[in-house]
Amino acid sequence: MGLKGLALSLGVAAAKRFFHGLEVLEANGGGWSGSPPIEMLDASGKRFACRVAEKNTTPTKREASTVGELLSSLEGVCARLNQGWWTYEWCHRRHVRQFHQDHAASAREPDWSLGDFARSEGADFPVGGLNSAVDVFDKGGQRCDETDRGRESRVSFECCDAAPRARRSSSSSKSSKTTKKKTKKGDAAYLTTVDETELCEYSLTVCAPSLCTGQPTRNATAAGLLGALQGVCLQRHEGWWSFEFCYRKTTRQFHVEIDEKDGRKTPRVVAEFSLGTFRDQRREATDDQLIVKGDDDRPRVELEYGNGTDCDLRGAKRATTIKLFCGDANVFSSVVEDRTCHYVFTIFTPALCKHAAFSVKPNARSLRCDALDDNDDIGV
C-alpha cells in the first residue's frame, strides 16, 4: 500500500483528528529529524506531510520511594477552600487557619489558627501508603471555649490529576512572597474537604497532581498494594440511606439523625443493616485469584463480604461484592442491589494504579503535520 493509500485507509475521522491537532503538534518543537514523512489528507482532501516525533531520550526523574519524599513536592504550597462565610487555609507543614474575608475592607475578621504544624505520621510509609499518612497541626491553635484547649487539625493527602471539579472555590498558591514565578501544575495542591469531626478538632483533605506516581511497581501484588487501605472506611449517601465500606472488615447500610441538645448536635444511628463482613483467608490471595476483567476488559479486584443481617425476602444473609478499580482518589462510586439482598459496591483507589495489570501503557507518539501545496512532492 502506498503512503496515500495508507492515509486514505485511516479514514476521514482519523484525518480530521490529525488536522484539528495541527497547531498543537507544530508547537511541540524539535525531535522530528530523521523520521520519513507520511502524506495525510484531511476531510476536505487537503494534503499534509506528517512526521513522527523521535522517542524522548530525556532521563526520567527518580520516583519517590516513601510518603515523606512524595510530600516534599508540596514544600511552600498553600491552598484555600471557601465554605460559605468561612474560608479555610492550609500551608504545607506550616499552619491551618479559618477566617472570614471582608472583601470591602480587604481584611480578615475573625482570623483563627486551627493549629501550627507539629509532626507527620506515616512519612516512612512506602508511597502506596499515602492515604494512611497524616500531618498533625496541634500547636498554637485558637483557644476553644467549649474544650478549654487550642483548636487542632489533621491533614490527609490524596492524588488528583487536576483541580477537583466539585471544588471550584479551592485555590492553590506558593506561600513565598519573594518570588514571582508562576505556580506550575506540579506545584499545585487543592484543599478539597474540611470537617469538624469533634468539637474544635478538624479533619482536612489535600490532593495534588505531584502526589500521583505513574509507573507500576515491580513485583507488586494486588493484595500488597491494597494494604494502603488498611483502616480506611469510605461512605456513600444515597437519599435516606448511607452505605459504608471498610477494607477487609465490614459493609453496612444505615441512617443517621441529628439530636440537638444544649446547642450541641449529636449524630445518632436509628437504622442499620450489616451487608456482610470480610471473608478472611489464612493465606494472602494471589493476583490470579483477585484480579478479574469484565466485558469492557477493565481490570478490577473483587472481594466478597458475607453473613450480613438476615434477609426476610430470601431467607438468607445479606452479602456484598466489592469491585475495586484504579482511580485518582479513594472514592465510593456506586451501590447497586443486583439481586434481592445482594449488593455491589464500586470503589476507586490509587492503591491499585501501581500494579502492572492496572497501568496504562501508552503507545503513542506525536505527529507534526505541514500543509502541502498541490504541486508539492514529499519525496517518497
N, C-alpha and C positions, 0 to 999 in steps of 0.2 A: 504493500500500500504506500503510495506517495505521501508527501507531507500534507499536500492539500486534501487528499483523501482522509488522512488522519484527522485533520482539523474538522472536516465535514462530519466524520464519524462520531465526533464528540457531541454533535447536535447543537441546535440553536441555544438551548438553555445554558450549556457549558460555555459557548462562545460569549453569551451575554454576561456571564459571571466574570470572565476574563476582561471584557470590555469595561464593565462597571468598576472593576478594581484597578483600572489603568493608572489613575492618578496616584493611588496609594503605592502601587508597585513601583512606579517610577521614582517615588520619593525615598525608596529604600536605599538608594545609592549603589555603592560598588559591589564587587563579588560576582560580576556577571561574565568576566572574560573567560574565554576557553570553551564555553558551552555552545553547541551548534544551535543556530536559530531554527525555530519551528514556525511555519506560516499558519496563522489562525484567522478565522473570519468571524465578524460579529453578526448580529441578527440581520443587519441591513446589507451584508455582503462586503463590508469594508475590510481590507486586508491589514494584518498586523504581523510584524516579525517578533516572536516571543523567545526569550532565553530563560533557561532555568538557572537559578542562583546556585553558586558554589556552596558546598557544605560549610557550616560555621566551624572554624577551627579554633575559636577562642577558648582557652581553658576554662572549665566551669569552676565556680567558686565552691570551696569545701562546705558541705552542708553541716549545720549544727547537729551535734550528737546528743545534747542534753537540753532540757527545757530552759535552763539558765542561759545557755548560748543563744537559743532561739529568741528569748525575750530581750536579749541585749540589742536587738534591732529596734526596740521601742525607746531607746535612750533619747531623752529630750522631747518626747512626744506627749502632747496633751490632747484631750478630746472632751467635748461637752455634749450634753443631752438636755433638751428643753422638755419639761413635763408640766405644761400649764404655767402656773405662776412661778414655779421654781425652775431653776437651771442648775444642773449638776456638772461639776468639772473634775476630771481625773487627769493628773500629770504623773507619768510613769515613775514610780518609786520616789515620788516627792510628796504629793498630798491629794486628798479628795475634799472638795468643797461643795456647799449648797448655798445658792444665793438667788436673790430677785434682782433682775436687771431693770433699772429705771432708765429707759432709753431717752426720755425727755431731759433728764438731769445727767445722763451719762455716768450714772453711779450704781453701785451695788448696795442695796439695803433691804433686808439684812444680808449679811455675808458670814456664813458659819463654816467652821472647819469640821469635817466629818472624819478627821484623823490624818496624821502625818505618817509616812511610811516607816514601818518598824522592822519587818522581816519578810522573807519569801519562804513559803512552804512548798517543797517539791521541785526546787531548782535543779536537783541532781537526777531527777527522773529522766529516762530517755524521752526523745521528742514525742513518741507515741502517747506519753502520759500528760500532754499539755493540758487536757481538760481536768486533770486532777490537781494541778498546781494552783496555788493561791498566794497573792500578795496581801499582807496584813497591814492595815493602817490603824493602829490603836494607840497612838501617842498624840497628845496635844489637841484632842478634839474639843469642840464646843461643849461646855457643861450642859448636861441634860437634867432638868429639874426633877423629872419623874424617877430617874435612877440614881441621881446624885453622883454620876460618873461622866466622864468625857464620851462624846459620840465616837464611834469607831466603824470601820468599813473593812470588807473583804472583797478583793477583786479577783475574778477568774477570767480565763482567756480562751478564745476560740479563733479558728482560722476562718477568714472570709475573703472572697476574691475582690469585692468592691463594697462601696457603701451600701448597707442593707436598705432595700427599697422601702421597707416599712418605717424606717427611722430617718426621714429626710431632714429632721431638725438636728441630727447628730453631726458634729463637725470635728475636724482634726487639724492640729497645727503643731509646728515646732515651738517649744516654750522659750527658746532663746530669743531675746530682743535685739541681739547684736548682729544677727545675720539676716540678710535679705534674700537668701537662697530660697527658692520655691520648694514647697514640700513635694517630694517625689512620691509616686504611687507606693513604692515600697516602704516609705516612711509613715504612711497614713495609718491611723487607727480610729476605731469608731466605738463610742460608748453606746451600747445597744440596750441595756436594761439597768434599772436602779430599783431595788425593792427594799423596804424597811421590814426585814424579816423578824426582828424583835424590836422592842421599844428602844429607839436611838441606836440601833445596830443595822447596818446597811450592807446589802449584797449587790455588787456591780459586775457586769459582764462587758469585757472589751474584746473586740475582734479586729484582726488586721491581716492584710494580704501577706505581710512579711512572716506571719506565723504559719503559713502554708508551706509544707515541704513536698516537693513534687515528684521525687524519684522513689521507686519502690525499694523497700529494704530487703537486702539479700537474705535468703533463707528464713524470712519471716513467715510465721504461721498465722492463720486467721485467729485461732484461739489466743495466741500470744499477743497479737496486736489489740484484740478486744479487751485485754486486761486493762487498757486505759479507761474502760467504762466501769471498772470495779468501784462500787459505791455510788454510781451515778443512777439517778431516777429522773425520768422525763414524764411530763404530763401533757395531756391534750384536753381541751374543754370543748364540748360539743353540746350546745343547748343546756339542758338541765343537768346533764351528766358530765363528769370528768373521768378521764382514764389515766392510769399511771403504769409505767413500765420501769421496773428496777432490774438492772442487768444481773442475770443469774440468781435472782431472788424471787420476786413476786410480780404479778399483774393484778390490777383491781379496777373496779368501776364504782364511783362514789359521787355523792352530792354533799356540798358544804353550804351551811347557812351561817350568817354572821350574827352573833349575840352582842348587843351593846349594853354596857352597864358602867355607870360612873364615868362616862366619857370614853371608855375603852372598848375596842372592838375585838372580839374573840371568835375565831373560826371554830365551827363545830360540825363534825361529820354526822349527818342524820340518816343516810342510807349508804350501804356499802355491800358489794359482792366481790368475792375473790374470783378472778378469771383464770387462776392457775398459779402454781408455784413451779420454779425451775426443776426439771428432772435432772438432778445432779448425776454425774458419771464419775466413777473411780478414776478412769484414765482420761486424759485430755483428748478430745476428739481430733481426728486428723483433718487435713484440708479436704480430702476426698469425701469425708463424712459430712463436713459442714457446708462447703461451697456448692451451690447449685446454680443452674442457669435456667431462666424462664423462656417463654416463647420469643421474647424480644432479645434473647441472647445476653441480657444484662446479668452479671454475676451477683449473687447475694449469699448471705449466710442465714440459715434458718435454725431457730431454736424453738423447742417445744416446752410449753408450760401446761401442766395438767393438775387434776384433783382439786378443782376450784369449788365454789359454792354449788350445792345441789341445784339441778335444773329440773323444775317440776314438769316442763313440757316434754322432756326427753327421758326422764328417769335416770339421768347420768350427771356427771360432774361437768362444770364449765371448764373450758380449755382454750388456750390461745397459741397461735403460731406467730412467732416474731420473725419478720423479714428485715434484715439489716443490709443497707446499701452504702456504698461510698458516697459521702457528701461533704460539703464545705463546713458544716457545723453539726452538732448533735441536735437533731430535730425529730420530734414525734410527728410524723407527717399525716398519718391517716389511721382510722379504725373502721374495719368492715366486719359485720357479722355475716360470714359467708354461709353459715347454716345455723340452725337453732342452737344457741348457747355455745357456739364456737366462733372465735374471733381471730382476725388477722390484723396485727399491728405492723405498720410500715415505719421503719426508723432509718434515718440517715446519720452517718457518723464519719468524721475524717479518720478515725482509727483504722478503718479498712483500706483507705486510699494508698497506704504504703505497701500493700500486698501486690505482688506481681500480677495476680489474676484480676485485680481491680484497676490497675494502672492503665491509662490510655496511652498507647504507643503511637505518637504522631509520625506519620509517614508522608509529610507534605513539605514541599519547598516552594519558595516564592517564584513568581514569574515576572519578568519585565517585558512589556509589550510596547513596541514603537509602531506608529502608523506608517503604512507604505503608500506611496503613490501608485497609480495604475500601472506605470511602466517600470516600477522598481523590481529588481531581482535580488532575492536574499542569498543568492549564490549557492543554491542547493540543486 
